[in-house]
């Protein structure tokens, strides 16, 4: 029988916040079952998100270029 974990326990194992665990569940990347207000996660399912890239994804090149040009136009 697979061991089940709370979002708090899963967060501690993965080294992330409980909010991030809930985001992963909401995005469908981490399977979980809801019991009342809590989610229960199978310990073996943590492998599905354990190798994720940490941090935020890089911004698109066009987005960063437009922000830089706005800053230059304000300095004039």
PyMOL CGO cylinders between C-alpha atoms (Angstrom):
from pymol import cmd
from pymol.cgo import CYLINDER

trace = [
    CYLINDER, 0.00, 0.00, 0.00, 1.35, 3.39, -0.99, 0.3, 1, 1, 1, 1, 1, 1,
    CYLINDER, 1.35, 3.39, -0.99, 2.07, 5.90, 1.76, 0.3, 1, 1, 1, 1, 1, 1,
    CYLINDER, 2.07, 5.90, 1.76, 0.02, 9.09, 1.50, 0.3, 1, 1, 1, 1, 1, 1,
    CYLINDER, 0.02, 9.09, 1.50, 1.27, 12.53, 2.46, 0.3, 1, 1, 1, 1, 1, 1,
    CYLINDER, 1.27, 12.53, 2.46, -0.33, 15.85, 3.29, 0.3, 1, 1, 1, 1, 1, 1,
    CYLINDER, -0.33, 15.85, 3.29, 0.57, 18.96, 1.32, 0.3, 1, 1, 1, 1, 1, 1,
    CYLINDER, 0.57, 18.96, 1.32, 2.78, 20.04, 4.24, 0.3, 1, 1, 1, 1, 1, 1,
    CYLINDER, 2.78, 20.04, 4.24, 4.71, 16.75, 4.22, 0.3, 1, 1, 1, 1, 1, 1,
    CYLINDER, 4.71, 16.75, 4.22, 5.05, 16.81, 0.43, 0.3, 1, 1, 1, 1, 1, 1,
    CYLINDER, 5.05, 16.81, 0.43, 6.33, 20.40, 0.57, 0.3, 1, 1, 1, 1, 1, 1,
    CYLINDER, 6.33, 20.40, 0.57, 8.99, 19.48, 3.14, 0.3, 1, 1, 1, 1, 1, 1,
    CYLINDER, 8.99, 19.48, 3.14, 10.19, 16.53, 1.05, 0.3, 1, 1, 1, 1, 1, 1,
    CYLINDER, 10.19, 16.53, 1.05, 10.30, 18.58, -2.17, 0.3, 1, 1, 1, 1, 1, 1,
    CYLINDER, 10.30, 18.58, -2.17, 11.80, 21.65, -0.48, 0.3, 1, 1, 1, 1, 1, 1,
    CYLINDER, 11.80, 21.65, -0.48, 9.00, 23.97, -1.64, 0.3, 1, 1, 1, 1, 1, 1,
    CYLINDER, 9.00, 23.97, -1.64, 6.08, 25.78, -0.02, 0.3, 1, 1, 1, 1, 1, 1,
    CYLINDER, 6.08, 25.78, -0.02, 2.65, 24.27, 0.55, 0.3, 1, 1, 1, 1, 1, 1,
    CYLINDER, 2.65, 24.27, 0.55, 1.25, 26.94, -1.78, 0.3, 1, 1, 1, 1, 1, 1,
    CYLINDER, 1.25, 26.94, -1.78, 3.53, 25.68, -4.57, 0.3, 1, 1, 1, 1, 1, 1,
    CYLINDER, 3.53, 25.68, -4.57, 2.38, 22.08, -3.89, 0.3, 1, 1, 1, 1, 1, 1,
    CYLINDER, 2.38, 22.08, -3.89, -1.23, 23.23, -4.29, 0.3, 1, 1, 1, 1, 1, 1,
    CYLINDER, -1.23, 23.23, -4.29, -0.30, 25.03, -7.53, 0.3, 1, 1, 1, 1, 1, 1,
    CYLINDER, -0.30, 25.03, -7.53, 1.24, 21.83, -8.89, 0.3, 1, 1, 1, 1, 1, 1,
    CYLINDER, 1.24, 21.83, -8.89, -1.93, 19.94, -7.96, 0.3, 1, 1, 1, 1, 1, 1,
    CYLINDER, -1.93, 19.94, -7.96, -4.12, 22.59, -9.58, 0.3, 1, 1, 1, 1, 1, 1,
    CYLINDER, -4.12, 22.59, -9.58, -2.04, 22.52, -12.77, 0.3, 1, 1, 1, 1, 1, 1,
    CYLINDER, -2.04, 22.52, -12.77, -2.47, 18.75, -12.98, 0.3, 1, 1, 1, 1, 1, 1,
    CYLINDER, -2.47, 18.75, -12.98, 1.25, 18.06, -12.60, 0.3, 1, 1, 1, 1, 1, 1,
    CYLINDER, 1.25, 18.06, -12.60, 0.89, 16.39, -9.19, 0.3, 1, 1, 1, 1, 1, 1,
    CYLINDER, 0.89, 16.39, -9.19, -1.96, 13.90, -8.73, 0.3, 1, 1, 1, 1, 1, 1,
    CYLINDER, -1.96, 13.90, -8.73, -3.79, 14.16, -5.41, 0.3, 1, 1, 1, 1, 1, 1,
    CYLINDER, -3.79, 14.16, -5.41, -7.11, 13.30, -3.81, 0.3, 1, 1, 1, 1, 1, 1,
    CYLINDER, -7.11, 13.30, -3.81, -9.04, 15.83, -1.79, 0.3, 1, 1, 1, 1, 1, 1,
    CYLINDER, -9.04, 15.83, -1.79, -10.33, 14.82, 1.64, 0.3, 1, 1, 1, 1, 1, 1,
    CYLINDER, -10.33, 14.82, 1.64, -12.35, 17.65, 3.11, 0.3, 1, 1, 1, 1, 1, 1,
    CYLINDER, -12.35, 17.65, 3.11, -10.14, 20.72, 2.79, 0.3, 1, 1, 1, 1, 1, 1,
    CYLINDER, -10.14, 20.72, 2.79, -6.89, 18.78, 2.56, 0.3, 1, 1, 1, 1, 1, 1,
    CYLINDER, -6.89, 18.78, 2.56, -5.15, 17.03, -0.31, 0.3, 1, 1, 1, 1, 1, 1,
    CYLINDER, -5.15, 17.03, -0.31, -3.55, 13.63, 0.07, 0.3, 1, 1, 1, 1, 1, 1,
    CYLINDER, -3.55, 13.63, 0.07, -0.64, 12.81, -2.21, 0.3, 1, 1, 1, 1, 1, 1,
    CYLINDER, -0.64, 12.81, -2.21, 0.88, 9.40, -2.86, 0.3, 1, 1, 1, 1, 1, 1,
    CYLINDER, 0.88, 9.40, -2.86, 4.55, 9.41, -1.93, 0.3, 1, 1, 1, 1, 1, 1,
    CYLINDER, 4.55, 9.41, -1.93, 5.47, 7.73, -5.22, 0.3, 1, 1, 1, 1, 1, 1,
    CYLINDER, 5.47, 7.73, -5.22, 3.80, 10.57, -7.18, 0.3, 1, 1, 1, 1, 1, 1,
    CYLINDER, 3.80, 10.57, -7.18, 6.37, 13.06, -5.85, 0.3, 1, 1, 1, 1, 1, 1,
    CYLINDER, 6.37, 13.06, -5.85, 8.76, 11.67, -8.47, 0.3, 1, 1, 1, 1, 1, 1,
    CYLINDER, 8.76, 11.67, -8.47, 6.61, 13.32, -11.15, 0.3, 1, 1, 1, 1, 1, 1,
    CYLINDER, 6.61, 13.32, -11.15, 7.64, 16.80, -9.97, 0.3, 1, 1, 1, 1, 1, 1,
    CYLINDER, 7.64, 16.80, -9.97, 10.94, 16.10, -8.20, 0.3, 1, 1, 1, 1, 1, 1,
    CYLINDER, 10.94, 16.10, -8.20, 13.04, 16.88, -11.29, 0.3, 1, 1, 1, 1, 1, 1,
    CYLINDER, 13.04, 16.88, -11.29, 11.28, 20.17, -12.12, 0.3, 1, 1, 1, 1, 1, 1,
    CYLINDER, 11.28, 20.17, -12.12, 13.34, 23.25, -12.92, 0.3, 1, 1, 1, 1, 1, 1,
    CYLINDER, 13.34, 23.25, -12.92, 13.43, 25.52, -9.86, 0.3, 1, 1, 1, 1, 1, 1,
    CYLINDER, 13.43, 25.52, -9.86, 12.48, 29.18, -10.05, 0.3, 1, 1, 1, 1, 1, 1,
    CYLINDER, 12.48, 29.18, -10.05, 10.44, 31.14, -12.52, 0.3, 1, 1, 1, 1, 1, 1,
    CYLINDER, 10.44, 31.14, -12.52, 10.67, 30.56, -16.24, 0.3, 1, 1, 1, 1, 1, 1,
    CYLINDER, 10.67, 30.56, -16.24, 12.65, 33.21, -18.14, 0.3, 1, 1, 1, 1, 1, 1,
    CYLINDER, 12.65, 33.21, -18.14, 10.69, 36.10, -19.61, 0.3, 1, 1, 1, 1, 1, 1,
    CYLINDER, 10.69, 36.10, -19.61, 10.15, 36.28, -23.34, 0.3, 1, 1, 1, 1, 1, 1,
    CYLINDER, 10.15, 36.28, -23.34, 12.75, 38.34, -25.21, 0.3, 1, 1, 1, 1, 1, 1,
    CYLINDER, 12.75, 38.34, -25.21, 10.17, 40.71, -26.71, 0.3, 1, 1, 1, 1, 1, 1,
    CYLINDER, 10.17, 40.71, -26.71, 8.71, 41.46, -23.28, 0.3, 1, 1, 1, 1, 1, 1,
    CYLINDER, 8.71, 41.46, -23.28, 12.07, 42.42, -21.77, 0.3, 1, 1, 1, 1, 1, 1,
    CYLINDER, 12.07, 42.42, -21.77, 12.97, 44.56, -24.82, 0.3, 1, 1, 1, 1, 1, 1,
    CYLINDER, 12.97, 44.56, -24.82, 9.76, 46.57, -24.61, 0.3, 1, 1, 1, 1, 1, 1,
    CYLINDER, 9.76, 46.57, -24.61, 10.29, 47.27, -20.90, 0.3, 1, 1, 1, 1, 1, 1,
    CYLINDER, 10.29, 47.27, -20.90, 13.85, 48.46, -21.56, 0.3, 1, 1, 1, 1, 1, 1,
    CYLINDER, 13.85, 48.46, -21.56, 12.69, 50.85, -24.29, 0.3, 1, 1, 1, 1, 1, 1,
    CYLINDER, 12.69, 50.85, -24.29, 9.98, 52.26, -21.97, 0.3, 1, 1, 1, 1, 1, 1,
    CYLINDER, 9.98, 52.26, -21.97, 12.59, 52.98, -19.29, 0.3, 1, 1, 1, 1, 1, 1,
    CYLINDER, 12.59, 52.98, -19.29, 14.82, 54.78, -21.83, 0.3, 1, 1, 1, 1, 1, 1,
    CYLINDER, 14.82, 54.78, -21.83, 11.95, 56.96, -23.03, 0.3, 1, 1, 1, 1, 1, 1,
    CYLINDER, 11.95, 56.96, -23.03, 11.14, 58.02, -19.45, 0.3, 1, 1, 1, 1, 1, 1,
    CYLINDER, 11.14, 58.02, -19.45, 14.69, 59.21, -18.76, 0.3, 1, 1, 1, 1, 1, 1,
    CYLINDER, 14.69, 59.21, -18.76, 14.56, 61.88, -21.51, 0.3, 1, 1, 1, 1, 1, 1,
]
cmd.load_cgo(trace, "trace")
